[in-house]
Amino acid sequence: MNDFLTNAPLDLKLIFPFELDEFQKQAIAALDQGKSVVVCAPTGSGKTLIGEYAIYRALARKKRVFYTTPLKALSNQKFRDFQEKMGVEEVGLITGDTVYNPNGSVIVMTTEIFRNMLYETPIGQVGTSLENVATLVLDECHYISDKGRGTVWEESIIYCPPFIQLVALSATVGNPEELTHWINQVRDKANSVQNISKCELINSDFRPVPLRYYFTTKEGLFPLLDGKQNKINPRLKEKTNNGKRRRNKREDCPSILMVVEQLHNKDMLPAIYVIFSRRGCDQAMRELKAITLVNQSETRAIYYRLLLFFLSENISLQEALLQWFEPENPTLHEKLTAFLANDPQADDLLLNYLLETPDVALTLWQFLAEVSQLIKLDQLEPLTRGIAAHHAGILPLWKELVEQLFEVGLIKVVFATATLSAGINMPARTTVISALSKRTDDGHSMLTPSEFVQIAGRAGRRGMDEVGHVVTVQTPFEGSKEAAFLATAKPEPLQSCFTPSYGMVLNLLQKHTLEEAKDLLERSFAEYLARLKLTPDRQAIATLTTELAKLDVELAGIEQAQVVSYQKLKDRIREEERLFKILEQQASNTIKQKLSRHLPNLAPGQILHLKGKYIKVSDPIRAIFVQTVSGSGQAPDLLCLGEDNRWYIAPYGDVAEINSGSVSISELAHLSPSLGETKQLGGWRRGDEQTAQFSQKIEIYARKSETPPELLQQAERIAIVETQLSQHPLSQRKNIGRLLKSFYHRVTLREQLHKSQIQLQKQQSRKSYYWEEFLNLIEILREFNALDGYHPTQLGKAAATIRGENELWLGLVLMSGQLDHLEPSYLAAAMSAVITEPLRPDTWCNYVAPPEVLETFRLTEANFISLREIRRQLYQAQTRYEITIPVWLENQLLGLVAQWADGGQWQEICENTNLDEGDLVRLLRRTVDLLWQIPQIQGISAILRENARAAIIAMKRFPI
């Protein structure tokens, strides 16, 4: 162990031999005073250093530290980091299926494990305790807003003894003061006789490497913001068409190759290129098939790392490799043999040969990919050119290699899903955000400012880059406006996602009365935020009440029945007028059909009614047809003199009707307009004094048009309703439009007031929605005999010990006795069924589900009640009480899991399903995690315990 760990006071220059930032100094000073801290600072700003100092401080005082993270992968990474810094013997690790050195001085664990320990029931018995623990570090504390994990964080803070020093490390959030005040409030309420470690907020927006934002289009890469970095770059303001933004076509947006070439040319690599789907990441690599981003020395280093990755301590692969290439390529076989024997200069000779013969190198990588089944060639080959993907579908071991190569600068572009942002240490010079929206459980939605900042914060490597570059990309759906908004928006406040579960109910009721459980729940962050809203709610109610009083005075004497009847008449008029227009259009269409036959035979002097595309008038204008003129199409146009003394040139389509009246040809003889000038359809030019005399005669010669009877009848209906409306009492009032607007505004305000009053009453009565849900869970637990009154039964105690999304369902399955007869591989298959989410419709698997497992799910002579029936009853009960906890039973992968647990080879497993390797590892690891819990559960039969242990041993082999 390092010398400084035993020194007190600690020598900061010895621990951290570099200049600390101001917020780090403030946090360390608070810790030295025995205070707890909430540290809110941007991603990549150095928050972890504060957690490390808390560890060194506790160790120097011969105390222990628990370091919690939200993710197993992040726990594993911190475990390795701390082993290097504090010594292997000092550091332990506890995750779902791993317990290593649990009595160490520094224990890294998932937050869920720590929460389980605090219950002080069998669920938390993981080989260690809170004895001598001085400090708890909650890394990535902003996960308190995570829907799936947030409840665990709140429980950990509520149940944590207040004398334990708390170090909460969070990304930038909008309400750090509220988080800090809540933690202090929780600690004050704890019944503790020991000293309370109160929290101090350390809030910083300092970034050691400042960010610069860019926007890329097909035209180039441009600064996203103006010189002051608070508004959009004026050059990027998008042109609109009548206020509507023109949507870009896919071909108008830059390709991935184009973006990467822009970054390469401007020396902005290495980059993390975030794409919100696995398929998108893999497709992006294929788009870069013709580009190499590394030089020869970097390629050499990548080759060497790959050889070590595949061949170190893998004797069977070494033997297969030499056996295959001995006849295929004796030269390569000779160099590989020397390399594996660690002969002097063998490394250089092999690497030189591979660099000089790219085809041989590709054959080697292809062999290693196919035989090892660690990665596919379409992932491996791009890596040799400095390009990689990082997502949940890839084996964890390969992702670790990608992270290591990226960290040392050998990978220049990594295409990653957003999950990369969850604490994994992979800083880059540039972050590219491919889209500003992503698919969620609720459909497509824009990134939140916090999500945007979390991804963008990866840019900028401390000590290596003067600035970090964040590049947003033009897409068909989003442009520079949305990018600038997210780049300048403030982070949204933390919200509570507190949700009771069966496990929470059972564990609380094992140690507490119902009233004590309620008191604990009312310490939640959700309850705290709700109470903060009480004062504004009261003010809102007062404001609404005042405004409603003013409206009541203004609307005095106006009854709701009057408004309803008046509105009905207005609506009826609108409907009758709509019908009139339909009938009018139908009549017009009928006339136009007749006109098409008569227009070619028109005689000069005929009176026409003109209205249409070129003669745009509200009512048809009457005009004398004088002569035809050549038109643009086959039919001629009609030269007419209108009753407004204006010459019109009308196409056939603008003739609305032929009047039965006409002017004699002899009177038209004096009309001779000059047609030499340019003619245009519609109103051509004004007439003169002479034509004015003729235009006045149109009124005399025109005959009244016959209105279709259906139009006359509809006009009468409109007149009747208009008369009724004019006689309505409200029509006698002035400003009736404003009064009606005020009336409906009053209706809206009354609804708002009613909702606000109910919400206030609910808060004042302290009857929160999650307490009702807590009580509903109790009713379901009683219904399934997991509770006797408020006391857990044997089933309840078993369910309380289980970690899972639906502890009651898992408890019912395990305590049913129907799995006791299953051999280990079949037990593993059955366990996978109850934790597997519904699969994608296109998922396939060639392994048949074992009949022995399926029988445990069905009603048989041996089964008094089938597990499917239990699941149906539980689902119905949850629906009745509006509980949405999933109850899974997925059969499609039973055969695959059984095959792996029965000794199946990884290569064979992968070839018989279209699931990604990463998904297979996750499925099998989750199955192992549940199997690992079975021996810890009270009341489980001895045979089931033994079979679970045997299944774990069979399944825990590479790469699981």
N, C-alpha and C positions, 0 to 999 in steps of 0.2 A: 504494500500500500504506500502511496506517495507520502513524503515526510510532512507536507503542510497540513495533512488531514488531522494531525494530532496537535497542531499549534493553535493556541487561542490567545489573543484574538487572531483572526485569520489575516494573512498577508495577501491583499487583493492582487498585488503585482506579481506575487509568486503563483497564484492560481490562474490569473488572467494577465499574461504578459503583454498587454496592449491597452490602449486608452479606451475606457468605457464611455458609453453614451450617457447623457444626463438622466434619462429615465431609468437606465439600469442602476446608476448610482443611487437614485431616490428609492428604488425598490429594495436595494441591498441595505440601505440605511434603515428602512422600515423593518426589515427582517431582523436586523441586529437589535432593534428595540423590542423584539418579541411580538411584533404585530404580524397579522396576516395581510396579504396583498391580493388585489385584483389588478392584473396588468393587462391593459388593452393597448395593443400596438399593431402596426401593419405587418402583414406576412413578410418574413425575411428580415425583420428589423433586429432580431437578437433576443427575443423573449425567452428562449430556452436557456440562455445563460443565467437568468434569474433563478430558474428551477434548479440548475446545476449548483449555483451558489447555496441555495437552501439545503441541498444534499451535503455539500462540503461542511456547512455550518453544523448540521445535525450530527454528522460523523465525528467532527471534532469534539462534540459534547458527548460522545459515546451513545448517541441516540439512533433510532431507525427512521427511515423515510419510505413512504409509499408513493410511487410515481404512477399515476393512472393516465391512460390514453383511451380514446373512443374505439380504436381499431386494433385487431390482433397484429396486423402487419406493422403498424406503428409501434406497438409494444415490443415486437421482436427487434425492430431497428434500434429503439432506445436501449434495450437490453444489451445489444452488441456495443453500442457507443459507450455506455456506462462501464461495461467490463473493461474496455480499453483505457478509460480515464481513471476509474477507481479501483480496479483490480478484480480479477475473476472471482476471488473468494468472497468479495463484499456484495456481489449483485445476484439477485434471484429473479425468477420469472414465473408468473402464474397467469395462464390464459385458459381457455375452455378445456383443452385436453393436455396441458403441459404444466407440470409443477417441478421447478428446478430451484434448488437451494432456497426453500421457503423461509428459512430462518436467517437469511442474509440481512445485512444492514440496510441495503437498498433493494426494495422489491418493486419491480415493474409489473403492472397488471392492467387488464382492461377495467374500465370504470364499473362494469357490471359485476366483476368479481369482488371489487371493494364494497359495492352496495350489498351484495349477498353476505359478506362478512359482518356488516353492521346489523343485519337482522338477528345475529347471535342465535341462529337456529341451525339445524343440520345442513341447510342450503349453503352456509358460509364456511363450513369446515374444510379448509384447503391446506391444512398443515402449518398455518401461521396464525397470529392474532395481532391485536392492536397494542400488545404489551410493549412498552418502551418506544412507541412510535411518537415522534415529536412533530413531524411535518408530513403534510399530504400535498402533493403537487397534482393539480387537475389540469392536464395539458389539453389544448383545444377546447376550452370551456364554453366557447360559443355554440358547441354542440347541444347546449341546453335548449336551443330552438329547433333541433332536429326531431322530426315527427316520430321516427322509429326509436331514437335513443335518448331523447330529452328527459323523459321521466326518470331514467336511471341517474342522470346528473342531479336532478332536483332531490331525489331521495338521498343520494350520497351527501349532499350538503346539509340536508335536514337532519339526518341521523348521525353525522360525524360529530364526535365529542368536541365541544367548543374550545377545549384547552389545546387541541391539536392545531398547530400553525398551518394555515391554509395558503397555498400559492396557486391562484387561479390564473391561468395564462389564456388569453383570448385574442382573437383577431379583432380588428376595429369594428365596433358596434355603435349604434346610435344612442343607447341609454346605459352607459357603464355606471353612472351614478346610481341608477335604480337597482342594478345588479348588486352593487356593493352595499347599498342601504338594506336590501333584502337579506343578504347574508348576515349582516350585523343584527338585524331584527330576529332572524332565526336563532342566532347564537345567544342573544339576550333572553329568549324565551326558554332556552334549555334549562332544565333543573340541575344545575351543576354547582357544586361547592368549590370547584377548582377555578383558577384564574381563566378568564375568557380571553382568547386571542382575537381582538377586534380587527376588522379589515380596513385597510387604507387603499384608496384608489390611486393607481399610477396609470394615467391616461396620456398616451403620446401619439402624435401623428407623424413623428420623425421617421424618415426613411434614410438609412445610410447611403443607399444608392437611389437617387430620385428617378421617377418614371417619366418617360416621354411617350406620348400617344401618337399613333399614326393611323392613316386610313389608306387602304390600297384599292386601286381600280385598275382597269386595263390600260389606263393612261400613265400609271405610275404610282409611286408611294409618296404620300403627302402628309405633312403635319395635320393631326386631327383638330387641334385647338389653336387659338390665337396666341399672340406673344405673351399675354398674361396668364395663359393656361386655365382660363375660366369660361371661355365661350368657344363655339365652333369656329374653325378657320373660315373666314368669309369666302375663300375660294371654293369651299366644299358645299356651300349652301345650295340645296337642290332646287332645280326649276320645277314650278308647278303649273298645272293646266287648270285654270279656274279654281284654284285652291286645292286641287287634287294632285297628289304626287304621281308621277308617271312610274309605273312598275317596270323594273328592269327585267329583260329576258336573261335566261341562263347564259347565253352566249355573250352577253354584254358584261358579264362579271369575270374577274380574273380567275384563271385556273390555279390549281395547287402548284403546278410546275412553275407558273409565272410568278407566284408569290415567293416561292423558295429561291428562284433565280434573282428576284429583287433583293432579298435578304443577303444572298451570297455576294452579289455585286457591291452591296453597301457595307460589307463586313459586319453583318448583324447576327451571324451564327456564333454559337449554337442556339437553337430555338426549340421551345416546346410548342407544338402546333396542336391546339385543342380542337378536337372534333367530337361531337356528342353522340357518337355511335361506334361500336366495334367495327362494323362493316365499313363505315366511312374511313376509319383509321387504316384498315387493311387495303381498301381501294386506293387511298392516298399513296401508299407505298408503291403500288403497281403503277401509278401515274408517273412516278419518278424512276422508272426502270432504265432510262437512258442517261441518268445523271450520276456522277460520282462527286462526293463532297469532301473526300479525304485525300491527302497526298500519300506518297509511297511509304514514308516512314510511319504514318498513322495507320495505313493498311497493314503494315508489318506488325504493329503493336496489336491491332485487332485480331489478326491471324493467331498470334501467340496466345492472347487471352482465350480465344475460342478453343484452341488445342488443349489448354489447361482445363477449361470448363468441361469439355466432353470426356477427356481421357484421365484426368487426375483421379486416382484411387478407383478407377472403373476397369478392373482387370478383364472382365468378360468382353467389354467393348474393345479393349486393346487387342485381345486375342482375335476377335472377329475381324478387326481392321487389318491386322497383319496377314491373317489367313486369306482375306479377300484380295488384297493388293499384291500378294506374292506372285501369282500368275498374271494378274491384270496389268501391273506396272512395277516391275522389279526395281526400278530406280527409286520410286517413291517408297516402296517397301523397305529398301535399304536405309533410306534417310529417316523413316518413321521408327525403324528398329533402333537406330542410334539415338534418336530423340527420346524414346521411351526408356532407354538404358542410361540416360543422362550423360552420354559421352561428351567430351570437350568439343566445343564448336558445333555440336549437332544442331543446336537451335538455329544458328545462323545458316547452316547449310540447308536445312529443311525450309526455312522461311524464304531464303533466296530462291530456291527451286520453285516454291509455290508462286512467288511474285513473277518469276520469269515465265511460268507456264499457267496462265489463268484457267485454261480448260482443265488441267489436272487439279487445280485448287477447287474448281466448281464440283468436279467429280468427288473429291474428298468430302466437301461439305454436304453433298447430296447423300453420300453413304452415311455420314455421322447423323444427319437428320433422320433418315429412314430407320436406321438400326436403333438409335437411342430413344426415338419417339419423344424427345424433349421439346422439339420445335419443328415446324414445317419448313421446307426449303424456301418457300416464298416469304418467310420471316427472316431466315438466316442469311440468304444471299444479299438482300439490301443492307443488312448490318455491316457487311464487308465494305460497303460503299458509304458508310457513315449515316445510314438511315434506319430507323427502327420504329416499332409500334409498342404501346404499353397500355394494356386494358385487361379487363377481368377474364377474357377468354383465353389468355396466355398463361402457361404454367408459371407459378410464383418464382421458381428457380430461374427461369429465363428472364422474368421481369427484374429480378435482382441484378442479373448480369447487365441488362440494359441500363439500370440505374447507375451501376459502377462505371460503365464505359462512358455514360453521359457526363458523370461527375468529373472524370479526368479529361474530358474534351474529345474523346474518340468518336462519339456519335454527335453529328451536327444538327440533325433534325429528328425529334421523336414525336410521332403522332400519338396523342394520348387522349383518353376520355377525361371528363372532369374529375373523376375519382382520384386522379393523380394529385389534386390539390389538397388532399386530406392529410397533411402533415409530412408526407414523404419528402426527404431532403434531396431535391433535384433542382437547384437554381440554374437559371439560364441567362444568356445575354438578352434574349428576346422571347416574348410570349406572343403567339398568334392565336387570336380567337376567331374561329372560322365562321361562327354565326352568333347572333345575339339572342337567339331563342333556342329552346330545346324541348324535347318531348318529356312530359311528366305524366303522373298518374291521372291528372285532370286534363290531358291534352297538351297542345303546344302552348308554351308561355314564355314571355321575355325573361331574360336573366334578371335577377334582382341586383341592385347596386352592390350588395355584399358578396354575392356570387361572382360578379364581374371583378371586384377588387381582389377576391381570394385567388382567382385565376391569374389576373394581371400581376399580382404580387410576386409571382415566380420569377419575374424579369429582374435582372440586375444582380450580379455576383459580387458580394462584398470583397474589396481588395483586388478585384479584377476588372470591373467595369465602372466607368465614371457615371453612366446613366444606364437604366434598364429600358428596353424598348418594348412597347405594347402595340401590336398591330391588329387593327380590326379590318374586316374584309367586306367589300361590297357584295351583297347577295340580292337575289330577286325580291326578297321580302324586307330587308333592312338596309339602311344606308347610313350616311355620316351623321344625320340628325340623331338617330337612336344611339349611335356610338358615342357621340359627344355628350348626350344626356347621361349615359352610364358612367362615362369617364369623369364627369363633374358632380354627379349626384352624391349626396351624403348617405352613409350606410344606414339601413333601416334598423330600428330598435330590436333588441332581443325579444322574442315572444315565448310564452310558455306552451309546451306541448304536453303538459302533464296529463296522463291517462292511467286510471287504475287498471290493474290486471288481477287475474285469479291468484297469482303468486303473491302479489302485494297484499291482498285481502287475507290470505291464509297465514302469511308470515306475521303480519301485524296482529292478527287475532290470537296467535300462539303466545304472544307476550303482553298484549294490551287489551283493555276493555274497549268496547265500541266507542265510548266517549273519548278515551285516550287516542284511539285511532283517528277519530274525527279531528281532534286537536292537532295531531301530527299532519294530517292532510291539509288543514287550514293554514299551515306554515308554508305551503307551496308558493312558488314564484307566480303561478297563475292567480292565486288568491291575493297576493301582494299587489300585482298589477291591477286587479279588479278594484281593490280598495282605493288605489291611487286615482281611479276614475270617478270615485264617489263625489268629490267636490265639483269637478266639471259637470257631472251628471246633474247635481243639484242646481248649479248655475244654469245649465241648459233648460231644466224644467221651469225655473223662474222666468227665463227669457221667453220660452214658449207660452207660458201663462200670460205674460204681459202682452205679447203680440196678439194672442187670441182675444183678450179683453178689448183691444182696439178694434179688431175685426168684428166683434159682436156689436159694438156701437155702430160701426159703419153699415152693418147688414141688418140692423134692427127692422123688424116688420117683414123680412123676407123669410118665408117658410121653405123647408126642404121640398115639400110637395109641389110648391110653385116652381121651384127651379127644375125639378124632375119633369113636370109637364111642359115647361117652356123648352127644355132641352130636347124633349121628345119631338116637339113641333119643329125645332130647328133641324133635327136629324132627319125628320120626315121630308122636309123641304129639300134638303141635300139629296136624299134618295130619289125623290120625284124628279128633280132636275137632272140627276144622273140618268134616269130612265128616259127622260125627254131627249137628251143628247144621243142616247143609243138609237131611239126611234128616228131621230132626225138624220143620223148617219145612215141608217138602213134605207130611209126614203131617198137620200142623196145617192146612195149606191144604185138604187133601182132606176133613178132618173139617168144616171151616167151610162147605165147599160143601154138605155133607149137612145141616148145622145149619140153613141158610137155609130148608130145606123144613119142618123140624120145630118151629122156635121159635114160630111163630104158634099152634101147637096144643098147647103145653105144658099139662100138668095140674098144679094145685097139689100140692105134696109131692114133685115131681120133684127129684132131686138133680142139681145142675149143677157144673161146674168153671169157675171165673171167673179170668180174667187178660186184661189188655189195656190200652187207652189210659187208662182211668179207674181201673181196679183194678190198680195197679202192684205186683205181687208177683213174687218169683223163680220160685216154683212155683205152678201153679194151686191156688186154694183151693176146697174143696168147700163147697156151700151148698144150703139147701132153698129151692126156689121157692115163694113164698107167694102173690103176686098180681101182676097188672100194674098199672102206674101210667102216667098220661099222660106222653109224652115230648116232646122238642122237635121231632121230625120226625114222619113218618107212622106209623112203628112205635112201639108202646108200649115203656116200659122195664120191667125186671123187678125186683120187690122180693124180696130173698132174705135169709135168715138164714145167716150163715157159721158154720163149725165153730169159729171163734174168738169166738163170741157177739157178733158185730157185724152190724148191718144194712147191706146193700149195695143200691144202686140201680144195676143194670147195663144198659147198652144191649145190643142184640143182638151188637154187635161184640166185647164183652168176655166172651162165652160161649165158652170154649175147647172144651168137650165136654159132652154129655148123658150122665150116668151111668145105667146100667140100673137102679139102685136107686131107691127112693122111700119117702116117709113117708105113712101113710094120711091121708086128708082129715080123718077124725074127730079125729085127734090135732092137726091144725092149727087146730081150731076155737077153741082157747084163745089162739091168736096173733092179736092184733088191734092192730097198731101205729097210733098216731095219725098221720095224714098231713097234718094241718092246717098244720104248720110248713113252713118253706122246705125243699125237697128239693134235694139236689145229687148228681150222678153220682159213683159210687165208694163209698168208705166213708162211710156216712151218719151213723150214730151207734152207740153201744154198746148192747148188750142189757141186760136186767135179770136178776134171779135166776130168774124164770120161763122166759125164753128160753134161759137157760143149760142147763136140763134138756133142751130140745129140741136144742140145738146138739150136745150130747154124743151124741145118738142117731144123728147123721149117720155116725159111725164104724161104727155097728152095721149100718145099713141100706145104706150105700154098698157097691157091689160093685167089685171090682178091675177096673181098666181093662185092656183087652187092648193090649199093646204090639205095634206092627207088627213082623213078623219081621225086616225089614231093619234096624230100630233095635236089635233084640236082637243080631243078628250084628255090627253095628258096635260095640256095647258090649263084646262078647266080644273083638274085636280090640284095643280100648283096654286092656282088662284084661290081655291077654297082654303088650302092650308095657310096661305099668306094672310087671308082674311082672319082666320082663327088666331094666327100669331099676332096680328096687329091689334086684336081685341084682348089679348092676354094681359093680365094685370102688370106683369113685369115690363111689357112694352111701353107702359106709360111712364116708366122711370127714366131719368137721365143717366147717361153713361152706363147703360146696361151691360156692355162688354166688360168694363172695368169691374162692375159689381160681381158679375159671374166669375171673373178671374179671382176676385177676393174670396168668393164663396168656396171655390174648389181649393184655394190655398188654405182656407180655414179647415177644410176636411183633411188635407194632408198634415197640417200642424196638429190636429187633434189625434191623428194616428201616431205621429211622432211622440206626442206627449204621453199617450197611453203606453207605448213601448218603453219610453224612458222611465215612467213611473213603475212599471212592472220590473224592469231591470234594477232600479234602485231598491225596490222592496226586496228583491231576491238577494241583492248584495247585503242589505241591512239585516236580513234574516239569517245571513251566513249560510244559506242553503245553495251551495254552488252546484253546477251541473255535474261535476265529477263526484261529489258526495252522493248524489242520486244514483250515479253509475256504480259507485262503490256498493250502495245498498242493493242495487239490482244484481250485481255479481254475487252478493251474499245469498239472494233468493235462488239463483241458479245453483250455487254450491250446495244449498240445502236440498234442492230438488234432486240432485244427483248423489246425495248422502255423503258429501265431502265436509259438511258442517252439521253439527248437532247443536242447534241454537246458534251460539257464537263460538263454539269450540270445535276445532278441526278434528275430524274422525281419522281413522287409519288411512283412508283414501286421501283426506285433506292434508295430512302430514306428508304423505308421499308426494302429492302434487306440489306442496310448498317447497320441496327440496329440488324440484326440477327447474332448469333454465330453458325457457322456450317461449314461443309466441302465445301458445295456448296451453298453460300448465295443466288445466283440468283435463283437457282432451288427452294429453300425454299420460297423465296419471291414470285415467280410465283405461287406456290401452294397456299400460304396464301392469296394473293391478287386476286386470280382468282374468288372469290365469290362462288366457288363450295363447300366449306366446311361450309358455313354459316348456312345451314339447318341441319347440323349433330348435334345430341344430344351429350352431353359431352363424353359418353363412346365411341361412334363412332368417335368423333373428336380425341380422344386419339389414337384409332386404326389407323386412317389415318396418324397421326403424326409419329407413329412408323414406318410406311411403308417407309417414305421418309428419315429416318435416319438409317435404318437397312441394314447392309452389307449383300451380298449374303451368304446364309446359307450353311452349309455342306450338301452334297447330302443325308446323312443318317438321317438328322433332321426330326422329325415327331411331329405333333401336332393334337390333336383330335378335336380342336375347329374349327368350320366352319367360314370362313370369312363372316362378315355381308354383305348382298346384298346391303344395303344402302351405305356402304363404297365403295364397288366395283363399284357401279353406278357412283360415283364421278370420278372414274378413266377412265370410258368408255364414248364413244360418245353417248349421248342420246338426246331426243328432248329438254330437259331442258339445256343441256350443249352445248353451241355454238362450243366449241372445248374441247376435252377430255384432262385430265391431261397426259394420256399416249401419246397423240399426241404432247403435249407441250414438254414432256420428249424426245420424238424421235427427234423433231426439235432441241432442245438444244444439244442433243448428237451429231447430225450431224454437227451443227455449231462448237462445240468443236473439233470434228475430223478434220474439214476443217482448223481450226486455230491451230491444234496440241496442244490443251489444254487437260490435262488428269485428270481434277477434276471429281470425281465420281458423277453420277446422279442416285441415288438409288430409287427404288420403289419395295419393297419386300412385297408380299401379304400373305406369309405362316403363319405369326403370328398375323394377324389382329384379329382373333377370340379370341386368348389368351389375348391380351391387352384389348380388349373390355370387356371380362369377368372379368378381374381384376378391371377395372374402373367401372364395374357395381356391384361391391361388392363381387366378387368371393373369396372363401377362399384359402389361400396360399397352404394348403395341397392338395386341389382339383386341383389347377393350376399345381403343381409339378407332380401330378400323370398323367396328360394328355399331357405331352410332355417329350422328352428325353433330353431337354436342362438342363445343370447343374444349380443349384440354383443360383450360382454366375452370370451366364450369364443372367438368368431371371431378377435378381436385376439390372444388368447393363442396360439391354434393357428398363426396366420400369423407371429407374432413368433418362436415356437419354431422354425418352419420356416426363417425367415430366419437364426436363430442357427446352425442346423446347416449351412445353405448357406455362411454366413460362415466356418465352420471348414474347408470343403473345400479352399480354396486353400492353407491352412497345412499340410495333411497330406502327409507324405513319400510319394512313389511314386504320387501321383494323376496321371492322364493330363492333358496340357495342355488337351484339349478339355473335359474335365470341369471343370477349374478355370475356364475361360472361361465355360462355360454356367452355372456356379454364380454367378459375378460378374454375369452378365447377368440371372439370375433375381432376385438381390438388388436390383439397380437397378429392375427391373420391380415388385417387391413393396413396396419401402420408399417408400410414398406414404401420404398421409393416409387413414385414421387409424393406419396401422401405423408 
